[in-house]
Structures are given as C-alpha cells and as structure tokens.
C-alpha cells in the first residue's frame, strides 16, 4: 500500500503512511479543515436567549 501523502511504499510501523512525518502532515490537514467529509451543510442553531432583563430578587 502506498502512502496517501507522498505515494512512497508504506511502513508497517506507520501504516498506511511511510513515516511519522507523513502521518503528522495528514493529521495537520484534518485539524486545519483541509479534509471535509461530504454532506449537507448544517446551520448553527442559536441558543435561546433569556429576554427578562430584571435583576434577580434575593
């Protein structure tokens, strides 16, 4: 199996990557949002806001 980052032969120690460097590059791509899983866009739902502006009674 070839490394998905650089296409070199994979190393069983870092499977499916050829090295720790390529594994770290791939992880960085996931963390930065470079990879996206296809699907429908999801809108953020705003949390309900408390409209009561009177201070609480003690």
N, CA, C and O atoms as CSV, one atom per row, in Angstrom:
chain,resi,resn,atom,element,x,y,z
A,1,UNK,N,N,0.854,-1.171,0.000
A,1,UNK,CA,C,0.000,0.000,0.000
A,1,UNK,C,C,0.899,1.232,0.000
A,1,UNK,O,O,1.866,1.302,0.758
A,2,UNK,N,N,0.580,2.188,-0.839
A,2,UNK,CA,C,1.408,3.391,-0.897
A,2,UNK,C,C,0.890,4.456,0.074
A,2,UNK,O,O,-0.295,4.497,0.408
A,3,UNK,N,N,1.789,5.295,0.505
A,3,UNK,CA,C,1.482,6.376,1.442
A,3,UNK,C,C,0.500,7.344,0.787
A,3,UNK,O,O,0.745,7.784,-0.336
A,4,UNK,N,N,-0.600,7.688,1.452
A,4,UNK,CA,C,-1.573,8.607,0.860
A,4,UNK,C,C,-1.056,10.051,0.739
A,4,UNK,O,O,-1.654,10.864,0.034
A,5,UNK,N,N,0.039,10.366,1.417
A,5,UNK,CA,C,0.568,11.731,1.361
A,5,UNK,C,C,1.601,11.880,0.250
A,5,UNK,O,O,1.515,12.803,-0.560
A,6,UNK,N,N,2.594,10.960,0.208
A,6,UNK,CA,C,3.705,11.126,-0.740
A,6,UNK,C,C,3.806,10.010,-1.774
A,6,UNK,O,O,4.651,10.072,-2.666
A,7,UNK,N,N,2.964,9.002,-1.667
A,7,UNK,CA,C,2.901,7.872,-2.595
A,7,UNK,C,C,4.074,6.890,-2.502
A,7,UNK,O,O,4.164,5.987,-3.334
A,8,UNK,N,N,4.972,7.029,-1.523
A,8,UNK,CA,C,6.042,6.049,-1.321
A,8,UNK,C,C,5.432,4.792,-0.705
A,8,UNK,O,O,4.285,4.799,-0.259
A,9,UNK,N,N,6.219,3.708,-0.687
A,9,UNK,CA,C,5.751,2.480,-0.043
A,9,UNK,C,C,5.499,2.726,1.436
A,9,UNK,O,O,6.300,3.381,2.104
A,10,UNK,N,N,4.393,2.207,1.948
A,10,UNK,CA,C,4.055,2.375,3.354
A,10,UNK,C,C,4.952,1.559,4.260
A,10,UNK,O,O,5.508,0.537,3.856
A,11,UNK,N,N,5.084,2.025,5.490
A,11,UNK,CA,C,5.871,1.332,6.516
A,11,UNK,C,C,4.873,0.752,7.520
A,11,UNK,O,O,4.019,1.482,8.024
A,12,UNK,N,N,4.964,-0.547,7.820
A,12,UNK,CA,C,4.013,-1.154,8.765
A,12,UNK,C,C,3.947,-0.420,10.102
A,12,UNK,O,O,2.905,-0.419,10.757
A,13,UNK,N,N,5.044,0.197,10.508
A,13,UNK,CA,C,5.068,0.916,11.784
A,13,UNK,C,C,4.153,2.146,11.753
A,13,UNK,O,O,3.604,2.532,12.785
A,14,UNK,N,N,3.986,2.761,10.581
A,14,UNK,CA,C,3.187,3.991,10.455
A,14,UNK,C,C,1.985,3.794,9.539
A,14,UNK,O,O,1.420,4.766,9.037
A,15,UNK,N,N,1.597,2.557,9.321
A,15,UNK,CA,C,0.549,2.212,8.383
A,15,UNK,C,C,-0.634,3.158,8.435
A,15,UNK,O,O,-1.098,3.419,9.545
A,16,UNK,N,N,-1.157,3.684,7.381
A,16,UNK,CA,C,-0.825,3.434,5.982
A,16,UNK,C,C,0.260,4.372,5.447
A,16,UNK,O,O,0.523,4.396,4.245
A,17,UNK,N,N,0.878,5.129,6.324
A,17,UNK,CA,C,1.878,6.117,5.901
A,17,UNK,C,C,3.268,5.492,5.820
A,17,UNK,O,O,3.489,4.370,6.276
A,18,UNK,N,N,4.202,6.244,5.229
A,18,UNK,CA,C,5.572,5.747,5.101
A,18,UNK,C,C,6.443,6.209,6.259
A,18,UNK,O,O,7.513,5.648,6.492
A,19,UNK,N,N,5.992,7.229,6.988
A,19,UNK,CA,C,6.807,7.785,8.070
A,19,UNK,C,C,5.927,8.575,9.029
A,19,UNK,O,O,4.768,8.869,8.738
A,20,UNK,N,N,6.500,8.908,10.171
A,20,UNK,CA,C,5.796,9.751,11.144
A,20,UNK,C,C,5.520,11.126,10.548
A,20,UNK,O,O,4.486,11.737,10.818
A,21,UNK,N,N,6.454,11.600,9.737
A,21,UNK,CA,C,6.293,12.917,9.108
A,21,UNK,C,C,5.009,12.955,8.267
A,21,UNK,O,O,4.213,13.885,8.395
A,22,UNK,N,N,4.808,11.951,7.411
A,22,UNK,CA,C,3.604,11.921,6.582
A,22,UNK,C,C,2.345,11.741,7.429
A,22,UNK,O,O,1.303,12.316,7.115
A,23,UNK,N,N,2.432,10.955,8.491
A,23,UNK,CA,C,1.287,10.798,9.393
A,23,UNK,C,C,0.942,12.141,10.032
A,23,UNK,O,O,-0.234,12.484,10.160
A,24,UNK,N,N,1.960,12.901,10.435
A,24,UNK,CA,C,1.726,14.220,11.039
A,24,UNK,C,C,1.164,15.213,10.030
A,24,UNK,O,O,0.320,16.038,10.378
A,25,UNK,N,N,1.624,15.140,8.784
A,25,UNK,CA,C,1.086,16.011,7.731
A,25,UNK,C,C,-0.402,15.732,7.554
A,25,UNK,O,O,-1.207,16.659,7.462
A,26,UNK,N,N,-0.763,14.456,7.508
A,26,UNK,CA,C,-2.165,14.081,7.344
A,26,UNK,C,C,-3.007,14.560,8.520
A,26,UNK,O,O,-4.098,15.093,8.323
A,27,UNK,N,N,-2.509,14.374,9.737
A,27,UNK,CA,C,-3.228,14.843,10.926
A,27,UNK,C,C,-3.419,16.355,10.873
A,27,UNK,O,O,-4.498,16.858,11.186
A,28,UNK,N,N,-2.383,17.072,10.480
A,28,UNK,CA,C,-2.484,18.531,10.361
A,28,UNK,C,C,-3.544,18.953,9.358
A,28,UNK,O,O,-4.237,19.949,9.563
A,29,UNK,N,N,-3.672,18.207,8.286
A,29,UNK,CA,C,-4.700,18.519,7.287
A,29,UNK,C,C,-6.093,18.333,7.865
A,29,UNK,O,O,-6.986,19.139,7.606
A,30,UNK,N,N,-6.285,17.269,8.652
A,30,UNK,CA,C,-7.590,17.070,9.289
A,30,UNK,C,C,-7.880,18.192,10.276
A,30,UNK,O,O,-8.984,18.735,10.299
A,31,UNK,N,N,-6.888,18.537,11.090
A,31,UNK,CA,C,-7.108,19.542,12.135
A,31,UNK,C,C,-7.322,20.937,11.568
A,31,UNK,O,O,-8.027,21.743,12.175
A,32,UNK,N,N,-6.730,21.235,10.422
A,32,UNK,CA,C,-6.891,22.567,9.831
A,32,UNK,C,C,-8.160,22.681,8.990
A,32,UNK,O,O,-8.513,23.772,8.540
A,33,UNK,N,N,-8.847,21.556,8.777
A,33,UNK,CA,C,-10.070,21.587,7.987
A,33,UNK,C,C,-9.832,21.407,6.501
A,33,UNK,O,O,-10.744,21.630,5.705
A,34,UNK,N,N,-8.629,21.009,6.104
A,34,UNK,CA,C,-8.353,20.783,4.687
A,34,UNK,C,C,-9.164,19.620,4.131
A,34,UNK,O,O,-9.556,19.634,2.964
A,35,UNK,N,N,-9.414,18.614,4.965
A,35,UNK,CA,C,-10.237,17.482,4.556
A,35,UNK,C,C,-11.659,17.751,5.028
A,35,UNK,O,O,-11.879,18.217,6.146
A,36,UNK,N,N,-12.616,17.454,4.166
A,36,UNK,CA,C,-14.019,17.656,4.515
A,36,UNK,C,C,-14.792,16.406,4.137
A,36,UNK,O,O,-14.626,15.879,3.037
A,37,UNK,N,N,-15.622,15.939,5.025
A,37,UNK,CA,C,-16.489,14.815,4.728
A,37,UNK,C,C,-17.740,15.375,4.060
A,37,UNK,O,O,-18.411,16.236,4.630
A,38,UNK,N,N,-18.064,14.893,2.850
A,38,UNK,CA,C,-19.212,15.451,2.140
A,38,UNK,C,C,-20.518,15.209,2.887
A,38,UNK,O,O,-20.706,14.185,3.543
A,39,UNK,N,N,-21.396,16.169,2.768
A,39,UNK,CA,C,-22.706,16.066,3.389
A,39,UNK,C,C,-23.418,17.406,3.301
A,39,UNK,O,O,-22.873,18.382,2.785
A,40,UNK,N,N,-24.618,17.438,3.802
A,40,UNK,CA,C,-25.389,18.672,3.787
A,40,UNK,C,C,-24.836,19.650,4.815
A,40,UNK,O,O,-24.397,19.252,5.894
A,41,UNK,N,N,-24.863,20.927,4.468
A,41,UNK,CA,C,-24.417,21.961,5.392
A,41,UNK,C,C,-25.378,22.031,6.578
A,41,UNK,O,O,-26.592,21.911,6.413
A,42,UNK,N,N,-24.826,22.225,7.761
A,42,UNK,CA,C,-25.631,22.316,8.973
A,42,UNK,C,C,-25.512,23.736,9.501
A,42,UNK,O,O,-24.412,24.252,9.699
A,43,UNK,N,N,-26.666,24.359,9.727
A,43,UNK,CA,C,-26.661,25.710,10.273
A,43,UNK,C,C,-26.560,25.636,11.792
A,43,UNK,O,O,-27.161,24.769,12.426
A,44,UNK,N,N,-25.790,26.559,12.364
A,44,UNK,CA,C,-25.700,26.625,13.820
A,44,UNK,C,C,-27.011,27.173,14.357
A,44,UNK,O,O,-27.528,28.182,13.877
A,45,UNK,N,N,-27.528,26.499,15.347
A,45,UNK,CA,C,-28.753,26.980,15.980
A,45,UNK,C,C,-28.368,27.862,17.147
A,45,UNK,O,O,-27.581,27.466,18.007
A,46,UNK,N,N,-28.926,29.061,17.173
A,46,UNK,CA,C,-28.652,29.970,18.274
A,46,UNK,C,C,-29.325,29.446,19.533
A,46,UNK,O,O,-30.440,28.928,19.479
A,47,UNK,N,N,-28.653,29.579,20.651
A,47,UNK,CA,C,-29.240,29.182,21.917
A,47,UNK,C,C,-30.313,30.187,22.292
A,47,UNK,O,O,-30.155,31.380,22.031
A,48,UNK,N,N,-31.389,29.736,22.894
A,48,UNK,CA,C,-32.430,30.685,23.291
A,48,UNK,C,C,-31.877,31.680,24.314
A,48,UNK,O,O,-31.202,31.302,25.272
A,49,UNK,N,N,-32.172,32.921,24.092
A,49,UNK,CA,C,-31.690,33.974,24.987
A,49,UNK,C,C,-32.782,34.322,25.992
A,49,UNK,O,O,-33.963,34.360,25.646
A,50,UNK,N,N,-32.390,34.572,27.217
A,50,UNK,CA,C,-33.331,34.995,28.253
A,50,UNK,C,C,-33.656,36.460,28.003
A,50,UNK,O,O,-32.761,37.304,28.036
A,51,UNK,N,N,-34.913,36.772,27.755
A,51,UNK,CA,C,-35.302,38.142,27.442
A,51,UNK,C,C,-35.679,38.940,28.672
A,51,UNK,O,O,-35.927,40.141,28.566
A,52,UNK,N,N,-35.729,38.312,29.834
A,52,UNK,CA,C,-36.064,39.012,31.070
A,52,UNK,C,C,-34.841,39.798,31.533
A,52,UNK,O,O,-33.800,39.214,31.835
A,53,UNK,N,N,-34.968,41.131,31.589
A,53,UNK,CA,C,-33.829,41.982,31.960
A,53,UNK,C,C,-33.900,42.471,33.394
A,53,UNK,O,O,-33.053,43.256,33.820
A,54,UNK,N,N,-34.913,42.014,34.158
A,54,UNK,CA,C,-34.997,42.451,35.554
A,54,UNK,C,C,-33.974,41.675,36.389
A,54,UNK,O,O,-33.774,40.480,36.172
A,55,UNK,N,N,-33.330,42.350,37.339
A,55,UNK,CA,C,-32.346,41.651,38.156
A,55,UNK,C,C,-33.032,40.640,39.066
A,55,UNK,O,O,-34.183,40.845,39.451
A,56,UNK,N,N,-32.347,39.552,39.417
A,56,UNK,CA,C,-32.959,38.543,40.278
A,56,UNK,C,C,-33.200,39.094,41.674
A,56,UNK,O,O,-32.431,39.924,42.161
A,57,UNK,N,N,-34.272,38.631,42.323
A,57,UNK,CA,C,-34.583,39.056,43.697
A,57,UNK,C,C,-33.842,38.170,44.661
A,57,UNK,O,O,-33.739,36.962,44.445
A,58,UNK,N,N,-33.317,38.761,45.738
A,58,UNK,CA,C,-32.561,37.986,46.727
A,58,UNK,C,C,-33.389,37.657,47.907
A,58,UNK,O,O,-32.910,37.008,48.837
